[in-house]
Amino acid sequence: MSDSEKRYGFIGILVADRDEASSAIQEILSDYGEIILGRMGLPNLADNKLSIITLIVQATTDEVGSLTGRLGNISGVSVKSGLGKI
């Protein structure tokens, strides 16, 4: 896949139970490390009941779909994404 087919975008991950989901999330993010350009996290929101991770990616729509699909299958995890049209 050429770089010209890849687009810049973001993925937002809301984690309701960090203790249960963190190892699975980290494993998946490691699998997709080549498309992740940046990562920011807020680990202890709402009295430690919510965490948010934001990723900046350069990826194809298929790559983003695969990553978000795997993350979304983890119990207590919600995912939203967007890709630019540039």
Stockholm file with secondary structure:
# STOCKHOLM 1.0

chainA/1-86         MSDSEKRYGFIGILVADRDEASSAIQEILSDYGEIILGRMGLPNLADNKLSIITLIVQATTDEVGSLTGRLGNISGVSVKSGLGKI
#=GR chainA/1-86 SS CCGGGCEEEEEEEEESCHHHHHHHHHHHHHHTGGGEEEEEEEEEETTTTEEEEEEEEEECHHHHHHHHHHHHTSTTEEEEEEECCC
#=GC SS_cons        CCGGGCEEEEEEEEESCHHHHHHHHHHHHHHTGGGEEEEEEEEEETTTTEEEEEEEEEECHHHHHHHHHHHHTSTTEEEEEEECCC
//
